[in-house]
Amino acid sequence: MKGLKIFQYGVGKMSVYTMRYVIENGGKIVGAVDINPDVIGKDIGKIMKTEDTGVIVENVAKTEELLNKLKPDCVIVTTMSLLEDVKEALLTCAKCGINAITTCEEAFYPMNSNPTLTSEIDKLAKENNCTITGSGYQDAFWGNLITTLTGASHNITKIKGSSSYNVEDYGIALAKAHGAGLTKEEFKRDVASADEISDEERQKVIESGKYAPSYMWNVNGWLCDKLGLTVVSQRQKCVPQFNDYDIESSTLGMTVKTGMATGMSAVVTTETKEGITLETECIGKVYNKDEFDRNEWTIYGEPNTTMVIEKPSTVELTCATIVNRIPDVIRSEAGFVPTSRMGELKSIINN
């Protein structure tokens, strides 16, 4: 990381950590952009709540101009959760021949949810000799930790995982993607209806680029890619989550009343040619006073092995993972390359 020039695309909640972690590991933030007029024109030190750095947040419209001028080693994109929503950012990086890594959850393994756009980004990145990828909390806690456990197993029949997180920690885009604040009727119409179609219909939606996967949809694809498993079928079911008293949401700017969805549970089931089933669940919602992040995975077979992690610092772990992956991105082959093909996740001291 020492001496690397990093460009920050999006200066919201996550960038507070990604920028600081880059700087504290010897890298340099050379530029930053955002769409929010409240932060454009501010020194990034104001965003991080540190001393001024001399780097001013610019309008996102100037991204291409700035990348061509500054020529950073890598761009960190911390904005939205769906590949379509970060399309402009990633295509701009690919066009300029600049490596990029994003917290966009779908970008973790978008080949199985938006293959058309993934191929477009991949082609442009290869033409301009740069690497685009997605990473974050799932790279370690839903990915590499799980594949490491499978390496200690004699045989495997099923991989089952569940992870919960507070949507308040990640911003309004993620909270809305989980249906937080919707009524039961709105959730059924806007979120759950996408699950009530045949496999053939779903595949057509995926190929059209309009599919909205839950996070585990892409995680299951990543795990199968890493483990060399052949996917036969995959389906998901999104279920709204409720609380028995009103909860204030600062991210949504509203009171989530009893009877409104605080978020959702999404269960993804993948069947493979090798006979191993993956059943994974992510629970993202506005937490009540008694709830906290939890990560639990079980490898079934010989032997059965369960791993439980309670109260992980999910935001900080996400941002540290992004920064620690940057050397891998720079070393990788050109194109859209998932981290399943970049080797094991390591701390920056080993990079």
C-alpha positions, 0 to 999 in steps of 0.5 A: 500500500505504501506509496499507492495513489488511491481515488475515492468515488463516493464520500459517504459513511464507508469512505470515512474508513476506507480513506483513513485506512489507506492513509494510515497504511502509507497510501495517498488519497489523490482525489474524491468525487460525490453527487451530494452538494453538501460534501462537494467542495469540502476537504476530505479531512472534514469527511474523515473528521481529521485535519485538512489534507488539501484534497477537495471533494469534486463533482462526480461529473468530473470523474473521467477528467480527474482520473486521466489527470491524476492517474491513480493506482486504484479507485475505491467505489463506495456508493450503491449495492446493485451493479447497474447503480455503479455502472457509470463509475466502473465503466469510467474506470475501465475506459480510463484504464484505472483499476477499481474495487467496489463495496457494491454487494452484487459486484462480488460475483455479478456473473450470475445476476447481471452477466450482460453488464459484467461482460461489458465492463470486463471487455472494456477493462481488458481493452484498457489493461485494468482490473475491476472487482467487488469485495467487502465483508463477504470476501472474508466472512461469507467467502474465504472463511467458509472455503477454509473450513471446507478444506478441513472437511473429509466430505461435504453434503451441505453448506449453510450460512446466516448473517445479520447486519444493521442497515442503519450502518450502511446508508439509505440505498442499502436500507431501501434495497432491503425493503426497510420502511415498506408496508407488508403490501409494498414489500410483497409488490416491490421486493418479494414478487421477484421470487414468484417466477419460474427458473426460466422467467428468472433467467430471462430477467437476469439476462436482461440486466434487471434482476435484483439479487439478494447479497447471498445470490452472488455469494453462492456464485462466488463460493461455487466458483472458488470451490469448483462446483457446478451450479444446477439450480438457484432460487431465492426467497425474500421475507419481510422482518417486523418489530413489535414496537416503533423504531426510529431510523436516522438513515431512512429519516422516518419512524418504522412503525409496528407492522412496517418492514424493518428489513428482510431475510433473503434465503438463497438455495443452490443445488450443484452437480457435485451433490453439495447444497448451499443454503445461505441467508442474509438478514438486513434490517433496522435493529431494535435495542436488543439486536446485533450483528451475527455470522453463523455457518455450518459445513455438513458432512464429515465432520459437521463444523459450525462457526459463529461470530457475534458482534463483528464490526461489520462496517470497519471489517468491510472497509479494511477488506477493501483496502487490503484487497487493493494490492491483489487488484493491482497484481491481477489479470485485466478484466472483471475479476472476482476475488474468488480468483485472486487468492486468499485475503491477507492483511496489508502487511503481507501485501 
